[in-house]
Amino acid sequence: MDVFRQDVIVSFGIPLLDMSATVDTQFLNKYKLGANDSVQANKFQSALYDDAVNTYEVTYVAGGAAQNTIRVAQWLLGAPKATTLFGCIGKDKFGDILQGKAEQEGVCVCYERHKELATGRCAVLITDNNRCLCAEFAAAKAYSMNHLQQPENWQHIVQAQIIYVTGYFLHSSPDCGKLLAESSGNKEGKKFCFNLSAPYICLEAMDRIKEIFPYIDILFGNEAEVKALGKELQLKNDCNTTQEIVFQVGQLLEKERGKPCTVVITQGNISTVLYHDSKLTEYPVVAVPPACIVDTCGAGDAFVGGFLAKLACGADIPECIRCGHYAAGKMIQCQGIQIPKEKADFWT
């Protein structure tokens, strides 16, 4: 594999510090949380993060969808700072920890440091075989145009081969997302990649997504997300299956762009649906033995990381999908997105 320069892949997302701890039920009860809840912290629950640090042994991981993806891509590419992540964090101890964790894995981080809002955090509270997620976004949703347009930051976009933006980021920083699309999409030597991120993004940010349609080179999502997109786009009534929706979305994107595009939709452990060169193809997922599966929550993020890493190498789309499957298969065998200490063996 070639040695990569800096900024091969530049990503924009909602950075969170994942804080994992094994707790007792009394702690969950104290903050009115269920053993398997997945919630956004209210004002009362915002105290649990410091409480967890003071009470339990906490493991920190650089999290958030885009950050997970870029960490996986960085692991696969190997060269220091081949990947860059933009986002907003607070000027606090948790922000320092988050930046340190990402940099330890070789990622170049270009965080905006917010003076008032706290670093976004997600508490992963484990009891027996249960896992409660309680997230507080705070600064993570406050990325500004001012930070993006600073010359030293914009230079990363100029140098980038691939720009990757999540739906979460577009929803919270729409002007920045639109500028990135306009500046990168349909440009020679660049790929603008966009991830739908969640069904509710398609509902709440549809106008913003439509604005960047003409610039999307590669669209990512899962089956629930692309179905939500199809519903909001009011596709034909006979468009019911994931495959039919993907085909129509691909054709619509090509019409908007006036040139070919790629749509990549995952379906868990079944297959990945691809629209490319105006054709629809499915690629089966290589099964991971059930006994080896620990946590599938980050599988989609890991898949995109693998895909983008191979795309950066100049591989064809089927090979990118194969690397995506490889990365997802690796990451679901541990709790959360934990980057292995050993080098990826996909290249061998």
Buried (B, 14 or more C-beta within 10 A) or exposed (E): EEEBEBBBBBBBBBBBBBBBBBBEEEBBEBBEBEBEBEBEBEEEBBEBBEBBBEEBEBBBBBBBBBBBBBBBBBBBBBBBBBBBBBBBBBBBEBBBBBBEBBBEBBBBBBBBBBEEBBBBBBBBBBBEEEBBBBBBBBBBBBBEEEBBEEEEBBEBBEEBBBBBBBBBBBBBBBEBBBBBBBBBBBEEEBBBBBBBBBBEBBEBBBEBBEBBBBBBBBBBBBBBBBBBBBBBBEBEEEBEEBBBBBBBBBBBBBEBBEEEBBBBBBBEBEBBBBBBEEEBBBBEBEEBEEEEBEBBBBBBBBBBBBBBBBBBBEBEBEBBBBBBBBBBBBBBBBBBBBBEEEEBEBEE
